Amino acid sequence: MNEERKIDRRILKTKKAIRNSFAELLSEKELNSITVSDVANKADINRKTFYNYYSGVYQVIDEIENELICLFDCELNDIDFQEAMKNPQLIFEKLTDIINSDIEFYGYLMKSKGSISLVSKISELLKSKVKNVFSKQISISEPKLDLIVNYSINGMLSAYQKWFNSDRKYPLDKFSNDVGTITFKGINGLV
């Protein structure tokens, strides 16, 4: 049993190195220019080790996308949006916790040159999840719900991308708190 844990930890460690290396490479070059050799070299593993876990770089990005969506989905399903509208910091505290759990990884993803499609895909999936959860809890017309969700998710992702690409002097928890205030109370809520 103890041996199985060691193997599992090593597997997790190797996969994390691959994913972080891939995300770092995305911040340096376009997705279609990243090779398995690039990822393996950056992760300090050989190509054979890479292929033990993934069939190619596109499988890595698919796994990253799926895990991120699953993670956000779990968090979103636990949110009471009627309560969150009164106290939006609840949502953004969760978001901050997610980012802080692996800030280097998320930083690479948000800085990525080749991840415009990744960020777009995450945006679309988040919009779908938020819209689904929101519509179950609050009665609102479809056009208004689309407007709210599109405006909020696009604005939040844009703000976080800018933050990750800045010198990060604006503390993440304060930044997230302010993004939450703007999202639920508008600019007047912040100024």
C-alpha positions as CSV (number, residue, x, y, z in Angstrom):
1,M,0.0,0.0,0.0
2,N,2.8,2.4,0.9
3,E,4.6,1.5,-2.4
4,E,1.4,2.4,-4.3
5,R,1.4,5.9,-2.7
6,K,5.0,6.5,-3.7
7,I,4.2,5.5,-7.3
8,D,1.1,7.7,-7.3
9,R,3.1,10.7,-5.9
10,R,5.8,10.2,-8.5
11,I,3.2,10.0,-11.3
12,L,1.5,13.2,-10.0
13,K,4.9,14.9,-9.7
14,T,5.9,14.0,-13.2
15,K,2.5,15.0,-14.7
16,K,2.7,18.3,-12.8
17,A,6.2,18.9,-14.2
18,I,4.9,18.2,-17.7
19,R,1.9,20.4,-17.3
20,N,3.9,23.3,-15.8
21,S,6.5,23.0,-18.5
22,F,3.9,23.0,-21.1
23,A,2.2,26.1,-19.6
24,E,5.5,27.9,-19.3
25,L,6.2,27.1,-23.0
26,L,2.8,28.5,-23.9
27,S,3.9,31.8,-22.4
28,E,6.9,31.8,-24.7
29,K,5.6,30.5,-28.0
30,E,2.5,29.6,-30.0
31,L,0.8,26.3,-29.3
32,N,1.5,24.8,-32.7
33,S,5.2,25.4,-32.3
34,I,5.5,23.4,-29.1
35,T,6.9,19.9,-29.5
36,V,7.0,16.9,-27.2
37,S,10.8,17.4,-27.1
38,D,10.3,21.0,-25.9
39,V,8.0,19.9,-23.1
40,A,10.2,16.9,-22.1
41,N,13.4,19.1,-22.0
42,K,11.7,21.8,-20.0
43,A,10.3,19.2,-17.6
44,D,13.7,17.5,-17.3
45,I,12.3,14.2,-18.5
46,N,12.9,12.1,-21.6
47,R,10.4,11.8,-24.4
48,K,9.6,8.2,-23.4
49,T,8.5,9.4,-20.0
50,F,6.3,12.0,-21.6
51,Y,4.7,9.4,-23.8
52,N,4.0,7.2,-20.7
53,Y,1.4,9.8,-19.8
54,Y,0.4,11.7,-22.9
55,S,0.1,10.9,-26.6
56,G,1.1,14.4,-27.5
57,V,1.0,18.1,-26.6
58,Y,-2.7,18.4,-27.5
59,Q,-3.6,15.8,-25.0
60,V,-1.8,17.8,-22.3
61,I,-3.9,20.9,-23.2
62,D,-7.1,18.9,-23.3
63,E,-6.3,17.5,-19.8
64,I,-5.6,21.0,-18.5
65,E,-8.8,22.4,-20.0
66,N,-10.9,19.5,-18.6
67,E,-9.4,19.7,-15.1
68,L,-9.8,23.5,-15.0
69,I,-13.4,23.3,-16.1
70,C,-14.1,20.5,-13.6
71,L,-12.5,22.5,-10.8
72,F,-14.5,25.6,-11.6
73,D,-17.6,23.5,-12.1
74,C,-17.3,22.1,-8.6
75,E,-16.8,25.5,-7.1
76,L,-19.6,27.1,-9.0
77,N,-22.1,24.4,-8.0
78,D,-21.5,25.2,-4.4
79,I,-22.2,28.9,-4.8
80,D,-25.6,30.4,-3.8
81,F,-25.8,33.2,-6.3
82,Q,-28.6,35.0,-4.5
83,E,-26.3,35.2,-1.5
84,A,-23.3,36.0,-3.7
85,M,-25.1,39.0,-5.2
86,K,-25.2,40.4,-1.7
87,N,-21.6,39.4,-0.9
88,P,-19.7,38.8,-4.2
89,Q,-16.5,38.2,-2.3
90,L,-17.6,34.6,-1.6
91,I,-17.1,33.8,-5.3
92,F,-13.8,35.6,-5.6
93,E,-12.4,34.2,-2.4
94,K,-12.9,30.8,-4.0
95,L,-11.3,32.0,-7.2
96,T,-8.4,33.4,-5.3
97,D,-7.9,30.1,-3.5
98,I,-7.9,28.2,-6.8
99,I,-5.3,30.6,-8.2
100,N,-3.2,30.6,-5.0
101,S,-3.2,26.8,-5.1
102,D,-0.8,26.9,-8.1
103,I,-0.1,30.6,-9.0
104,E,2.9,29.8,-11.1
105,F,0.9,27.4,-13.3
106,Y,-2.1,29.8,-13.7
107,G,0.3,32.7,-14.4
108,Y,1.8,30.8,-17.3
109,L,-1.6,30.0,-18.7
110,M,-2.8,33.6,-18.4
111,K,0.4,34.9,-20.0
112,S,0.3,32.4,-22.8
113,K,0.9,33.5,-26.4
114,G,-0.6,30.3,-27.7
115,S,-3.5,30.0,-25.3
116,I,-5.9,32.5,-26.8
117,S,-8.0,29.5,-27.8
118,L,-7.5,27.9,-24.4
119,V,-8.6,31.1,-22.6
120,S,-11.5,31.4,-25.1
121,K,-12.5,27.8,-24.5
122,I,-12.3,28.2,-20.7
123,S,-14.3,31.4,-21.1
124,E,-17.1,29.7,-23.1
125,L,-17.2,26.7,-20.7
126,L,-17.3,29.0,-17.6
127,K,-20.1,31.1,-19.2
128,S,-22.1,27.9,-19.8
129,K,-21.6,26.7,-16.2
130,V,-22.3,30.1,-14.7
131,K,-25.4,30.6,-16.9
132,N,-26.7,27.1,-16.0
133,V,-26.2,27.6,-12.2
134,F,-27.4,31.2,-12.2
135,S,-30.5,30.4,-14.2
136,K,-31.5,27.7,-11.7
137,Q,-31.3,30.1,-8.8
138,I,-32.5,33.5,-10.2
139,S,-35.5,34.2,-12.5
140,I,-34.2,36.4,-15.4
141,S,-34.9,36.6,-19.1
142,E,-32.5,34.8,-21.4
143,P,-31.1,37.9,-23.2
144,K,-30.4,39.6,-19.9
145,L,-28.7,36.5,-18.5
146,D,-26.6,36.2,-21.6
147,L,-25.6,39.9,-21.3
148,I,-24.7,39.5,-17.6
149,V,-22.7,36.3,-18.1
150,N,-20.8,37.5,-21.2
151,Y,-19.9,40.8,-19.7
152,S,-18.9,39.4,-16.3
153,I,-16.8,36.4,-17.5
154,N,-15.1,38.3,-20.3
155,G,-14.3,41.2,-18.0
156,M,-13.1,39.0,-15.2
157,L,-10.8,37.0,-17.5
158,S,-9.4,40.1,-19.1
159,A,-8.8,41.7,-15.7
160,Y,-7.0,38.5,-14.4
161,Q,-4.9,38.3,-17.6
162,K,-3.8,41.9,-17.1
163,W,-3.0,41.2,-13.4
164,F,-0.9,38.1,-14.3
165,N,1.0,40.1,-16.9
166,S,1.6,43.0,-14.5
167,D,4.2,43.4,-11.8
168,R,1.6,42.0,-9.4
169,K,2.0,44.8,-6.9
170,Y,-1.8,44.8,-6.5
171,P,-2.3,41.9,-3.9
172,L,-4.3,39.1,-5.4
173,D,-6.8,39.0,-2.5
174,K,-7.5,42.7,-2.8
175,F,-7.6,42.5,-6.6
176,S,-10.1,39.6,-6.5
177,N,-12.2,41.5,-4.0
178,D,-12.3,44.6,-6.2
179,V,-13.1,42.5,-9.3
180,G,-16.0,40.9,-7.3
181,T,-17.3,44.3,-6.3
182,I,-17.2,45.6,-9.9
183,T,-18.8,42.4,-11.2
184,F,-21.8,42.6,-8.9
185,K,-22.0,46.3,-8.0
186,G,-20.5,48.0,-11.0
187,I,-17.9,50.7,-11.1
188,N,-19.9,52.8,-8.6
189,G,-19.4,50.0,-6.1
190,L,-15.7,50.4,-6.3
191,V,-15.3,54.2,-6.5
